[in-house]
Amino acid sequence: CEDCGKSLIGECKVHGPLIRAKDRVIPSRARLTLPHYLTLRVLELRAGNQQILGVFAKKVIQKRTQFGPYVGQLSTKLTRYDESRLVLQVLKDGGKYFLDTPNEDCGNWMMFVRLARNQEEQTLVAYQHCGEVYFTTVKPIEPQTELKVWYAADYAKFMEASAVFIKEESDICPLPPVAKEPVDPWICSSCRNTFATFTLLESHQCIHKDRV
């Protein structure tokens, strides 16, 4: 204690304990890779403060939008299994390996995407390409909608799992309308024009680059 000038075991009985300043919490690698138009939400808090997270859209995401590749460690067995996430494997150099993510610093944001329980809630399809796993949207994803994934048909065979097929959008009964937060427009950083979707903005930027 600097006030007493004594070296004490534990706190000073006269001047009390030290005020402890904690370091700032640094986001994990997986959380830092999250695209700005997606957000993580805590869906459940389990024993030991274990958070069950979901990935939600903040803006409209168009059909056929590709995410990836999935980042994980190649392993012959899983060190971390979560029943709410897909088990992923890839073919590398003639061998079949798991994409293992034992912690958030070993993967990217795609490790937080939960599996789809049925074809109605599925928004993404997982597939293997050139030894990597990608997720692609199978229908437009509205704001405040959770991204959920299942295997593509060929990848399901590779994973020895059943395939879930998406119904045509015209066959899906629309859900009752719910109140949604206002959707922010996509803004071009060069000319400040606004666009309703990311695809329109991307097309505009390509044209802009060609002109330059």
N, C-alpha and C positions, 0 to 999 in steps of 0.2 A: 504494500500500500504506500503510495507516494506521499500521502498525508501523514501517516504514522512513521514512515521511514523504516518499515518492517517488512520482512519476507514472511508471508503467511500461507498456511495450507487452507485453501478455501477462501471464502469471502471475509472481509474485515468486519468484525463485530461492532466496531465503532462507526465506520464510515459507509458500511454496506457493500453490496456487490458492484462489480464493474458494469458499465452500460455496454452491452455487446452489440457491435455493428456487424450486420451480415453482408456478405458479398452479394452483388446483384446476380439474379438467376439468369444464366445464359440459355437461350432456347437450344434444343437439341438439333442435330443435323437434319433429322426428318422434318421437324417443324419449320426450319428455315427454308426448306425447299418448296413449301406450299405455295402454289400460284396465288397472286393477289386477289383473284376473283373466286377463290375458294376459302372456306373457313372451317376450323375445327370446333366441335361442340362436345361438351361433356354430357353423355347420355345416361351414365350410371356411375355411382361411386361405390366400389366394393370394399371389402375388408382390407386394411392396410393402406387406405387411401389410393387404391388402384382405380384409375380412371378408365372408363370405357368410352372411347371417342368415336365420333362419326364425322365424315367429311361432307360439307354442305356447299351448294352453289350460292354465290352472292349475286351473280348476274346470269342471264340466259346463256347456256352453253349449247352450241349447235350439234346436231347429229353428225357423226363421223369425225368428231374431234378426238385426236389420239393423244394419250398421255404415256410417258415412259421414256426410257425403259425403267422397269422396277429395279430398285437397288437392293441387293442383299448379298450375303456371303454364301459362296458355293460350299455345300456340305453334304455328306452322305447320310446325315440324320438331322432332325430338327432339335434345336436346343430350347425353342420356345414355341408352344402350340397354343393357339387361341381358337376356340370353336366358332367365333364370330368372324374369322378371317379365312380367306382362301389359302389352301396349301398349294404352293407353286413349285414346279420342277422344270428344269431345262436340260436339253441334251448338249453336252460339251465334250468334244474330243472322243465321241463314242460312248461316253458315260452319262448316266442320268443322275443329276444332282438337285438337291433342294436349294431354294433361295431362302436362306435362313436370316432372320432379323432378330437376334437375341436382345437388342436394345435399340433405342431411337437414334443412336449415333452410328449404327451399322446399316441404316436404310434411308429411304426418302419418304415423302408424305404418303405415297401409295400404300405403305404398310398399314395406314389407318383406315383404309376403305373396307367397309364390312361386306360380307357376302349377301347376296340376294336370296331370300327365302322362297320366292316364287317369281314367275315371269312378269307379273304386273309391276313389282317394285324394282326389277332389274333395270339399271340405266347404263351399265358398262359391260363389255365383254372382254375377257382376258384371253390372250393368245400368245403363242411363241413365234418369234421371227428372228432368224440368224442368231440363235442362242440367247435371245433376250425375251422378256415378257413385257407386253404392252397392254394398256387398257384403252378401249375406244368406245365412245358413246354410241348407243344403238337407237337413241331417240333424243329429241331436244330435252334439255334439263332446265326446268324453271327455277327461278330464285327460291331459296329456302327449302329446296329439295335435296335429300341426301343422295350421294353417289353410292350405288351398290352394284356389286360385280358378280358375275358367274363365268364359267368357262365357255369358250367357243366350242362348237361341235367337235372339230378335229382335236382341239386341245383337251376336251373332256375325255376322248378316247385315250389320248396319251397319258392323262392323269387317272385313267380307269374310274371315271366318275360319270354320273348321268348328265345329259345335256338338258339345259333349259332353253326353250325356244321362245322368242319374243313374238307376241301377237302383233298383227298389223295395227297401227294406231287407230284405224277406223273401227276395229273390233273391240277396243277397250272402252268399257263404260266410263264416261267422265265422272270424276269425283265432284262432290259439291264444292262450289267456289269458296275459297278461304281468303281472309284478308292477308295481303302480302305487303312487305315494306316497299316503298318506292324504288324503282330500278334506276340506278345511275346510268347515264349514257356512256358509251365508249368514246373517248376523246383522242383525236390525232395530236401527237406531240409537236408536229411540224406546222400544221395550218389551223389547229384548234377546232376543226369541224367535228361534229358529234355524230355517232352512229348507234343504231339500236342494238346491234349484235357485234360480237368479236369478229365474226367472219367478214362482215361488211367492212369493218375497220382494217382487217388484214388485207382485203382486196384493194382498198383505197391506198394503203401504204405501198403495195406493190406497184400500183399505177404511178404513185408519187415518185418512187425510186426510179422507175423507167424514164420519167420526164426529166429528173435530175441528170 
